[in-house]
Amino acid sequence: MFLLKLHDLIKHNYENGLYSKDYSYRSNNSNSLSDFDKGKFQAQTDYQSGKAFKHYPKLLFEFLNFVFLRKIQEIVNFINGYNYEIRRLQKMDKN
């Protein structure tokens, strides 16, 4: 079922011209947040809702990013933003 939904999404995006000839994705939303900012926002959301902070295996993703020639840089940026915001929020709590 999931694969059918994924197929339909890719087909819809392809038909609407959201993929370039090298098959990379282009967002139509120019105001979208960077991956770093998305990580920060997720940390703020977790903090405000009282959830425990998540632990993402940063070193593993940095290694995989190196192996796969920076193909997962977005994930690394998200993790960096999340961890940055965690440290900032924890520092604010101490004061």
C-alpha positions as CSV (number, residue, x, y, z in Angstrom):
1,M,0.0,0.0,0.0
2,F,2.8,2.4,0.9
3,L,4.6,1.8,-2.3
4,L,1.5,2.6,-4.3
5,K,1.2,5.9,-2.5
6,L,4.8,6.6,-3.1
7,H,4.5,5.8,-6.8
8,D,1.5,8.1,-7.1
9,L,3.3,10.9,-5.4
10,I,6.4,10.6,-7.6
11,K,4.2,10.3,-10.7
12,H,2.3,13.4,-9.7
13,N,5.5,15.4,-9.1
14,Y,7.0,14.2,-12.3
15,E,3.9,15.2,-14.4
16,N,3.9,18.6,-12.8
17,G,7.5,19.3,-13.7
18,L,9.0,19.1,-10.2
19,Y,12.0,16.9,-11.3
20,S,14.9,18.1,-13.4
21,K,16.5,16.0,-16.1
22,D,19.0,14.7,-13.5
23,Y,16.0,13.5,-11.4
24,S,16.6,15.8,-8.5
25,Y,13.6,17.4,-6.8
26,R,12.8,21.1,-7.0
27,S,10.4,22.6,-4.4
28,N,8.0,25.2,-5.6
29,N,8.0,26.8,-2.2
30,S,10.7,29.4,-2.1
31,N,9.9,30.2,1.6
32,S,10.6,26.7,2.8
33,L,13.0,26.3,5.8
34,S,16.5,25.0,5.4
35,D,17.1,21.5,6.7
36,F,19.1,23.0,9.6
37,D,16.1,25.2,10.5
38,K,13.7,22.3,10.3
39,G,15.9,20.4,12.8
40,K,15.8,23.5,15.1
41,F,12.1,23.7,14.8
42,Q,11.6,20.0,15.6
43,A,13.7,20.4,18.7
44,Q,11.6,23.4,19.8
45,T,8.4,21.4,19.2
46,D,9.7,18.5,21.2
47,Y,10.8,20.9,24.0
48,Q,7.5,22.8,24.1
49,S,5.4,19.6,24.1
50,G,7.4,18.1,27.0
51,K,8.7,15.2,24.9
52,A,12.2,13.8,25.5
53,F,14.7,14.9,23.0
54,K,15.6,12.4,20.3
55,H,19.1,11.1,19.8
56,Y,20.1,10.9,16.2
57,P,23.3,8.9,15.3
58,K,25.1,11.9,13.9
59,L,28.5,10.2,13.3
60,L,26.8,7.3,11.5
61,F,25.0,9.7,9.1
62,E,28.2,11.8,8.6
63,F,30.0,8.6,7.6
64,L,27.2,7.5,5.3
65,N,27.1,10.9,3.8
66,F,30.8,10.6,3.0
67,V,30.4,7.1,1.6
68,F,27.4,8.2,-0.6
69,L,29.2,11.3,-1.8
70,R,27.0,13.8,0.1
71,K,23.7,12.3,-1.1
72,I,22.2,12.5,2.5
73,Q,23.5,16.0,3.4
74,E,19.9,17.1,4.2
75,I,19.7,14.5,7.0
76,V,23.1,15.7,8.4
77,N,21.9,19.3,8.3
78,F,18.7,18.4,10.1
79,I,20.6,16.6,12.8
80,N,23.0,19.5,13.2
81,G,20.1,21.9,13.6
82,Y,18.3,19.6,16.1
83,N,21.4,19.2,18.2
84,Y,22.2,22.9,18.1
85,E,18.8,23.8,19.3
86,I,18.9,21.2,22.1
87,R,22.1,22.7,23.4
88,R,20.7,26.2,23.2
89,L,17.5,25.2,25.0
90,Q,19.4,23.4,27.7
91,K,21.7,26.4,28.2
92,M,18.6,28.6,28.6
93,D,17.2,26.2,31.2
94,K,20.3,26.5,33.3
95,N,20.1,30.3,33.5
